[in-house]
Amino acid sequence: MAEENMTPITEEAESKHFIHQFIDVDIAEGGRFQGMAVHTRFPPEPNGYLHIGHCKALCIDFGTAEKYGGLCNLRMDDTNPTKEDVEYVQAIQEDIRWLGFDWGDRFFYASDYFEKMYECAESLIKKGLAYVCQLTPEEFKEYRGDVNTPARSPYRDRPVEESLDLFRRMRAGEFPNGAMTLRAKIDLTSGNFNMRDPVIYRINHMHHHRQGDKWCIYPMYDFAHPIEDAMECITHSLCSLEFEAHRPLYDWVVASCDLPSKPRQIEFARLGINYTVMSKRKLRQLVEEGKVDRWDDPRMPTLCGLRRRGYTPASIRNFCDRIGVAKASSTVEFAFLEHCLREDLNETARRVMAVIRPVKLVITNYPEGQSETFEVENNPNRPEDGTRTITFSREIYVEVEDFLETPVPKYKRLYPDGPECRLKGAYLIRCTGCRKDENGNVVEIYAVYDPDSRGGNPADGRKVKGATIHWVDAATAVDAECRLYDNLFSDPSPDAADKNFLDCINPNSLEVVTGCKVEAGLAEAVAPAGFQFMRVGYFCLDSKDSRPGHLVFNRSVGLKDSFKM
């Protein structure tokens, strides 16, 4: 669709993305925005929780206002009473603040403007630009026409006085749902079906979460939204690409109603991510059918789910900045979102040692009853984070996968009479054997250490051929539960039209491991503290289920980066 009412972009603006290019032109030309600060808005519908797809719009709306020293409003689009809930209103505000955006005192509800919308509708009727239509939904569909056939309505030429009387009686509650609608009188022959006398009001006898039972007629989004923008003196109404075909109707409403300003609508492509669905209807279905543990399940793409999993505001905002703003729809790899998180956590997360699947290792030549301490860095990238003290004694825990009784080729970890290995930050050890239970499972590993290799460095400078292994002291280790998350969907395109997204759910999206062993200091951690478990991945303390005496850690992302720049 052509860019209607858009001034051509100058060569000087080519280096900026198209939204800022248009705004630069508007500022330079003045016109309807003369003397006005750039003013945007973020208008979520409070019928679900915000998800990663909303973050792109959030960053564009609030970020554009920040760039131009302007303002951004937060407005709840609560024109549809059948879907809205105060729970979502509160959650939306919490998520936006968590991302680092603020709307000051500019918090509004679309329902604040219901009376003004009604006045605009009456004025359109009086101008001969709207009429009450009594077509049934079936008739409306039948009379809609096609690309070669105009739409029609036997009520289009209804007298103004009659439409005005019926519309007022609709508001008074005299008619049942579906009996009548108010339609804008625009162009039944338009090639843009949104302009073929669209419905702008419908009857809906439904309790509204803020307005109660005051209203039984509600405006359609395409009518309400431009009025809301104009009432708030929004200069640039930035919205997703599916509203591009609705822009002529947006402009028609702004031009036809008596409003204090004339905002411009500009569209951008929505965010698509593979292995994910971002339809709030489908996300709600996952919750209601128990496929996930509510909206904040760490596998969900909701902001509260990502936050619980350990995603940081910086990683999400960086992700949105780096994917850019475009007019063409595209799909971004989920691995890139993980890449942005990994980059942030690599710089900020405290390093600790944790053993997910522990097996006891006994250092047979270490004195019984003896222990010692080591000072280790919390984060080598942040010296200001200081050091912490860890303990070491005769018995420690290591990962069960760090031992093989019969090694495979090129295996450089622990096995009987194998190479020396480093215990991270402690000593060199050499495996001497193991003990098994009656089922053949290894229950203890035995090793000897070199007392002259404190810190992992042999006194004689000999080369160590084995791997470096992480560990925790058995005498001080704390038990923990670790939840290992993977993509909720095993199919990269679960949202495709030819698929049932529920059939694409990954049965291995969550593995719960109990009996893990972590450093003693983690017993004092408070959610949502995040850590790098050395050699394992990035984890955060679960904000819902973790408590003193029952530590629960969620894997945020693995150490290995599969994304290729």
Solvent accessible surface area in square Angstrom, and as a share of the most:
residue,aa,sasa,rsa
1,M,111,0.50
2,A,79,0.61
3,E,65,0.29
4,E,67,0.30
5,N,105,0.54
6,M,26,0.12
7,T,39,0.23
8,P,110,0.69
9,I,68,0.34
10,T,71,0.41
11,E,141,0.63
12,E,150,0.67
13,A,7,0.05
14,E,121,0.54
15,S,109,0.71
16,K,79,0.34
17,H,57,0.25
18,F,28,0.12
19,I,0,0.00
20,H,23,0.10
21,Q,17,0.07
22,F,12,0.05
23,I,0,0.00
24,D,35,0.18
25,V,13,0.07
26,D,8,0.04
27,I,98,0.50
28,A,89,0.69
29,E,108,0.48
30,G,9,0.09
31,G,59,0.56
32,R,107,0.39
33,F,19,0.08
34,Q,133,0.59
35,G,83,0.80
36,M,72,0.32
37,A,61,0.47
38,V,9,0.05
39,H,23,0.10
40,T,0,0.00
41,R,1,0.01
42,F,5,0.02
43,P,26,0.16
44,P,8,0.05
45,E,48,0.22
46,P,0,0.00
47,N,12,0.06
48,G,1,0.01
49,Y,29,0.11
50,L,2,0.01
51,H,6,0.03
52,I,2,0.01
53,G,14,0.14
54,H,32,0.14
55,C,0,0.00
56,K,16,0.07
57,A,21,0.16
58,L,0,0.00
59,C,17,0.10
60,I,12,0.06
61,D,1,0.01
62,F,6,0.03
63,G,23,0.22
64,T,2,0.01
65,A,4,0.03
66,E,107,0.48
67,K,102,0.43
68,Y,51,0.19
69,G,67,0.65
70,G,18,0.17
71,L,73,0.36
72,C,4,0.03
73,N,1,0.01
74,L,0,0.00
75,R,0,0.00
76,M,0,0.00
77,D,8,0.04
78,D,0,0.00
79,T,8,0.05
80,N,33,0.17
81,P,10,0.07
82,T,67,0.39
83,K,105,0.45
84,E,19,0.09
85,D,58,0.30
86,V,85,0.49
87,E,69,0.31
88,Y,26,0.10
89,V,3,0.02
90,Q,115,0.51
91,A,13,0.10
92,I,1,0.00
93,Q,33,0.15
94,E,101,0.45
95,D,1,0.01
96,I,0,0.00
97,R,130,0.47
98,W,56,0.20
99,L,2,0.01
100,G,51,0.49
101,F,5,0.02
102,D,91,0.47
103,W,6,0.02
104,G,47,0.45
105,D,131,0.68
106,R,50,0.18
107,F,57,0.24
108,F,58,0.24
109,Y,35,0.13
110,A,0,0.00
111,S,2,0.01
112,D,71,0.37
113,Y,24,0.09
114,F,5,0.02
115,E,71,0.32
116,K,48,0.21
117,M,0,0.00
118,Y,15,0.06
119,E,92,0.41
120,C,4,0.03
121,A,0,0.00
122,E,21,0.10
123,S,32,0.21
124,L,0,0.00
125,I,0,0.00
126,K,114,0.48
127,K,114,0.48
128,G,25,0.24
129,L,53,0.26
130,A,5,0.04
131,Y,2,0.01
132,V,0,0.00
133,C,1,0.01
134,Q,61,0.27
135,L,15,0.07
136,T,59,0.35
137,P,94,0.59
138,E,127,0.57
139,E,63,0.28
140,F,51,0.21
141,K,160,0.68
142,E,121,0.54
143,Y,41,0.16
144,R,92,0.33
145,G,29,0.27
146,D,71,0.37
147,V,124,0.71
148,N,135,0.69
149,T,67,0.39
150,P,65,0.41
151,A,8,0.06
152,R,136,0.49
153,S,13,0.09
154,P,94,0.59
155,Y,60,0.23
156,R,55,0.20
157,D,125,0.65
158,R,36,0.13
159,P,76,0.48
160,V,53,0.31
161,E,128,0.57
162,E,75,0.33
163,S,1,0.01
164,L,24,0.12
165,D,70,0.36
166,L,15,0.08
167,F,0,0.00
168,R,111,0.40
169,R,87,0.32
170,M,0,0.00
171,R,67,0.24
172,A,76,0.59
173,G,31,0.29
174,E,97,0.44
175,F,30,0.13
176,P,89,0.56
177,N,87,0.45
178,G,43,0.42
179,A,35,0.27
180,M,11,0.05
181,T,27,0.16
182,L,0,0.00
183,R,6,0.02
184,A,0,0.00
185,K,51,0.22
186,I,36,0.18
187,D,55,0.28
188,L,23,0.12
189,T,88,0.51
190,S,19,0.12
191,G,72,0.69
192,N,33,0.17
193,F,50,0.21
194,N,36,0.19
195,M,24,0.10
196,R,9,0.03
197,D,0,0.00
198,P,20,0.13
199,V,33,0.19
200,I,1,0.01
201,Y,2,0.01
202,R,50,0.18
203,I,8,0.04
204,N,21,0.11
205,H,86,0.38
206,M,86,0.39
207,H,114,0.51
208,H,0,0.00
209,H,55,0.25
210,R,100,0.36
211,Q,42,0.18
212,G,17,0.16
213,D,115,0.59
214,K,122,0.52
215,W,8,0.03
216,C,15,0.09
217,I,1,0.00
218,Y,0,0.00
219,P,3,0.02
220,M,69,0.31
221,Y,66,0.25
222,D,32,0.17
223,F,1,0.00
224,A,0,0.00
225,H,7,0.03
226,P,1,0.01
227,I,0,0.00
228,E,1,0.00
229,D,0,0.00
230,A,0,0.00
231,M,63,0.28
232,E,15,0.07
233,C,52,0.31
234,I,0,0.00
235,T,2,0.01
236,H,3,0.01
237,S,0,0.00
238,L,3,0.02
239,C,14,0.08
240,S,18,0.11
241,L,43,0.21
242,E,81,0.36
243,F,49,0.21
244,E,27,0.12
245,A,41,0.32
246,H,48,0.22
247,R,4,0.01
248,P,19,0.12
249,L,1,0.01
250,Y,8,0.03
251,D,37,0.19
252,W,42,0.15
253,V,0,0.00
254,V,6,0.04
255,A,77,0.59
256,S,16,0.10
257,C,8,0.05
258,D,114,0.59
259,L,25,0.12
260,P,83,0.52
261,S,14,0.09
262,K,99,0.42
263,P,1,0.00
264,R,20,0.07
265,Q,7,0.03
266,I,3,0.01
267,E,0,0.00
268,F,6,0.03
269,A,2,0.02
270,R,135,0.49
271,L,14,0.07
272,G,21,0.20
273,I,8,0.04
274,N,30,0.15
275,Y,68,0.26
276,T,14,0.08
277,V,0,0.00
278,M,24,0.11
279,S,35,0.23
280,K,36,0.15
281,R,146,0.53
282,K,32,0.14
283,L,0,0.00
284,R,51,0.19
285,Q,47,0.21
286,L,0,0.00
287,V,31,0.18
288,E,128,0.57
289,E,87,0.39
290,G,58,0.56
291,K,87,0.37
292,V,10,0.06
293,D,67,0.35
294,R,145,0.53
295,W,19,0.07
296,D,31,0.16
297,D,3,0.02
298,P,3,0.02
299,R,43,0.16
300,M,1,0.01
301,P,11,0.07
302,T,0,0.00
303,L,0,0.00
304,C,14,0.08
305,G,0,0.00
306,L,4,0.02
307,R,47,0.17
308,R,9,0.03
309,R,11,0.04
310,G,11,0.10
311,Y,5,0.02
312,T,31,0.18
313,P,41,0.26
314,A,59,0.46
315,S,1,0.01
316,I,0,0.00
317,R,69,0.25
318,N,50,0.25
319,F,0,0.00
320,C,8,0.05
321,D,103,0.54
322,R,93,0.34
323,I,42,0.21
324,G,29,0.28
325,V,31,0.18
326,A,47,0.37
327,K,57,0.24
328,A,73,0.57
329,S,87,0.56
330,S,79,0.51
331,T,93,0.54
332,V,27,0.15
333,E,89,0.40
334,F,24,0.10
335,A,20,0.16
336,F,17,0.07
337,L,1,0.00
338,E,34,0.15
339,H,20,0.09
340,C,1,0.00
341,L,0,0.00
342,R,25,0.09
343,E,72,0.32
344,D,29,0.15
345,L,11,0.06
346,N,58,0.30
347,E,89,0.40
348,T,65,0.38
349,A,5,0.04
350,R,76,0.28
351,R,18,0.06
352,V,0,0.00
353,M,5,0.02
354,A,0,0.00
355,V,0,0.00
356,I,7,0.04
357,R,99,0.36
358,P,40,0.25
359,V,9,0.05
360,K,55,0.23
361,L,0,0.00
362,V,11,0.06
363,I,0,0.00
364,T,61,0.35
365,N,73,0.37
366,Y,1,0.01
367,P,62,0.39
368,E,137,0.61
369,G,92,0.88
370,Q,77,0.34
371,S,74,0.48
372,E,36,0.16
373,T,69,0.40
374,F,12,0.05
375,E,113,0.51
376,V,28,0.16
377,E,95,0.42
378,N,17,0.09
379,N,1,0.01
380,P,78,0.49
381,N,65,0.34
382,R,81,0.30
383,P,105,0.66
384,E,127,0.57
385,D,50,0.26
386,G,33,0.32
387,T,80,0.46
388,R,24,0.09
389,T,78,0.46
390,I,13,0.06
391,T,41,0.24
392,F,0,0.00
393,S,12,0.08
394,R,53,0.19
395,E,63,0.28
396,I,0,0.00
397,Y,37,0.14
398,V,0,0.00
399,E,11,0.05
400,V,67,0.38
401,E,115,0.52
402,D,0,0.00
403,F,12,0.05
404,L,65,0.32
405,E,79,0.35
406,T,112,0.65
407,P,49,0.31
408,V,87,0.50
409,P,124,0.78
410,K,190,0.80
411,Y,27,0.10
412,K,122,0.51
413,R,67,0.25
414,L,1,0.00
415,Y,46,0.18
416,P,39,0.24
417,D,124,0.64
418,G,5,0.05
419,P,30,0.19
420,E,21,0.10
421,C,0,0.00
422,R,77,0.28
423,L,0,0.00
424,K,85,0.36
425,G,30,0.29
426,A,0,0.00
427,Y,13,0.05
428,L,0,0.00
429,I,1,0.01
430,R,103,0.38
431,C,2,0.01
432,T,67,0.39
433,G,14,0.13
434,C,35,0.21
435,R,120,0.44
436,K,87,0.37
437,D,46,0.24
438,E,161,0.72
439,N,117,0.60
440,G,44,0.42
441,N,86,0.44
442,V,37,0.22
443,V,51,0.29
444,E,30,0.13
445,I,0,0.00
446,Y,56,0.21
447,A,0,0.00
448,V,53,0.30
449,Y,24,0.09
450,D,29,0.15
451,P,81,0.51
452,D,99,0.51
453,S,0,0.00
454,R,121,0.44
455,G,37,0.35
456,G,1,0.01
457,N,99,0.51
458,P,15,0.10
459,A,84,0.65
460,D,103,0.53
461,G,63,0.60
462,R,85,0.31
463,K,173,0.73
464,V,19,0.11
465,K,148,0.63
466,G,12,0.12
467,A,30,0.23
468,T,53,0.31
469,I,0,0.00
470,H,4,0.02
471,W,2,0.01
472,V,4,0.02
473,D,8,0.04
474,A,25,0.19
475,A,84,0.65
476,T,54,0.31
477,A,27,0.21
478,V,39,0.22
479,D,86,0.45
480,A,7,0.06
481,E,20,0.09
482,C,0,0.00
483,R,36,0.13
484,L,16,0.08
485,Y,11,0.04
486,D,69,0.36
487,N,37,0.19
488,L,8,0.04
489,F,3,0.01
490,S,70,0.45
491,D,34,0.17
492,P,64,0.40
493,S,52,0.34
494,P,2,0.01
495,D,62,0.32
496,A,33,0.25
497,A,115,0.89
498,D,125,0.65
499,K,80,0.34
500,N,82,0.42
501,F,11,0.05
502,L,37,0.19
503,D,117,0.61
504,C,13,0.08
505,I,40,0.20
506,N,17,0.09
507,P,118,0.74
508,N,114,0.59
509,S,3,0.02
510,L,62,0.31
511,E,84,0.38
512,V,76,0.44
513,V,17,0.09
514,T,95,0.55
515,G,39,0.38
516,C,0,0.00
517,K,37,0.16
518,V,0,0.00
519,E,14,0.06
520,A,46,0.36
521,G,41,0.40
522,L,1,0.00
523,A,43,0.33
524,E,142,0.64
525,A,23,0.18
526,V,115,0.66
527,A,34,0.26
528,P,96,0.60
529,A,33,0.25
530,G,31,0.30
531,F,9,0.04
532,Q,22,0.10
533,F,0,0.00
534,M,30,0.13
535,R,100,0.36
536,V,36,0.20
537,G,0,0.00
538,Y,6,0.02
539,F,2,0.01
540,C,2,0.01
541,L,7,0.04
542,D,0,0.00
543,S,73,0.47
544,K,90,0.38
545,D,43,0.22
546,S,22,0.14
547,R,145,0.53
548,P,129,0.81
549,G,88,0.85
550,H,65,0.29
551,L,8,0.04
552,V,0,0.00
553,F,0,0.00
554,N,0,0.00
555,R,67,0.24
556,S,1,0.01
557,V,5,0.03
558,G,26,0.25
559,L,62,0.31
560,K,174,0.74
561,D,46,0.24
562,S,78,0.50
563,F,37,0.15
564,K,166,0.70
565,M,162,0.73
